[in-house]
Amino acid sequence: MKHRVQKDGTKVRSTPAQRRLDSAVAGVHGAVHFNVPLKAYTSFRIGGPADVLVEPADVEDVVRLAKQTHEQKLPIFVLGGTNVLVRDKGIRGVVVSLEKLRVIKEEPESVLYAEGGVGMPTLISHAIRRSLAGLEWAAGIPGTVAGCVVMNAGTRLGEMKDSVKAVRIVSPKGELIDSPAEAIKFHYRRATLPQGVVVGVWLQLRPGVRSDIEKIVKEYLHYRRETQPLTLPSAGCAFKNPLNDSAGRVVEAAGLKGTSVGDAQVSTKHANFIVNQGHASAADVLSLIKKVRARIAQQTGIKLELELKIVGEA
């Protein structure tokens, strides 16, 4: 019988499934955590355990991990956006956090290259210090660069597709692919990308006046603080806006602000946010979503589509 040695030195029996996981993460230089709850890694502060969570040290680590995960025929899921709800039984296979991929490089003609784990607030601050305009629309978005590309994150000022020049992806077989923006189909809150892990993005910005850029960013941050529940855990907007309307307006008009299931609540500040008031489960959030959608469909005939991405096992 084969055994796995845990961090404390004790041995536990190793199953075939565990050995596949061990093989998938062998040689990875970054952090590797087995059976770790994902709530600490999501903006919602909700989520069951991952079979294994990997924080690659660099792009080469991602390449190694992708190859080995592919060889072991294991699924791989990348955490990075804020619009994710992880179900209560967690995610099987390999979960990747790009937290350690934080390099930002300046290139000619007002282009910035940012690795996938760079937070949007960090990137905006970098651009402001260099008087580069074009990212003001992202003020207040807490997600990573990679997550913002995958979901084509946006606000009323613009969206990610407005800034992307090219995307670097590690394919499921561990190949590096650089895809120009013209080859990517951007849609409302999603992008059609080659399969794989987004590890870097080239952003086409433009020279600007630092004080002007700062003014726009500060004004929009103030607007977000005044109108959105930024002090409570959430996954951003729960629903896509219906055609020629606002999901927040529709939900508020139906009298659903403040509606709760367990610790999951329709925000009293912005009706298109579902917030975690402390100990909400994914089941609470899903029940609340079902309740809201049913009420809206009954009252208005509108079928609200989720902007929130739901992953994992119930």
Secondary structure as GFF3:
##gff-version 3
##sequence-region A 1 314
A	DSSP	beta_strand	3	5	.	.	.	ID=ss1
A	DSSP	beta_strand	11	13	.	.	.	ID=ss2
A	DSSP	alpha_helix	16	25	.	.	.	ID=ss3
A	DSSP	beta_strand	31	37	.	.	.	ID=ss4
A	DSSP	three_ten_helix	39	41	.	.	.	ID=ss5
A	DSSP	beta_strand	49	55	.	.	.	ID=ss6
A	DSSP	alpha_helix	59	71	.	.	.	ID=ss7
A	DSSP	beta_strand	76	79	.	.	.	ID=ss8
A	DSSP	beta_strand	84	86	.	.	.	ID=ss9
A	DSSP	beta_strand	91	97	.	.	.	ID=ss10
A	DSSP	beta_strand	104	107	.	.	.	ID=ss11
A	DSSP	beta_strand	111	115	.	.	.	ID=ss12
A	DSSP	alpha_helix	120	129	.	.	.	ID=ss13
A	DSSP	beta_strand	132	133	.	.	.	ID=ss14
A	DSSP	three_ten_helix	136	138	.	.	.	ID=ss15
A	DSSP	alpha_helix	145	150	.	.	.	ID=ss16
A	DSSP	beta_strand	154	155	.	.	.	ID=ss17
A	DSSP	beta_strand	158	159	.	.	.	ID=ss18
A	DSSP	three_ten_helix	160	162	.	.	.	ID=ss19
A	DSSP	beta_strand	164	170	.	.	.	ID=ss20
A	DSSP	beta_strand	176	180	.	.	.	ID=ss21
A	DSSP	three_ten_helix	181	183	.	.	.	ID=ss22
A	DSSP	beta_strand	185	187	.	.	.	ID=ss23
A	DSSP	beta_strand	190	192	.	.	.	ID=ss24
A	DSSP	beta_strand	197	204	.	.	.	ID=ss25
A	DSSP	beta_strand	206	207	.	.	.	ID=ss26
A	DSSP	alpha_helix	210	227	.	.	.	ID=ss27
A	DSSP	beta_strand	234	237	.	.	.	ID=ss28
A	DSSP	alpha_helix	247	253	.	.	.	ID=ss29
A	DSSP	beta_strand	260	261	.	.	.	ID=ss30
A	DSSP	beta_strand	264	266	.	.	.	ID=ss31
A	DSSP	beta_strand	273	276	.	.	.	ID=ss32
A	DSSP	alpha_helix	282	300	.	.	.	ID=ss33
A	DSSP	beta_strand	309	311	.	.	.	ID=ss34
###
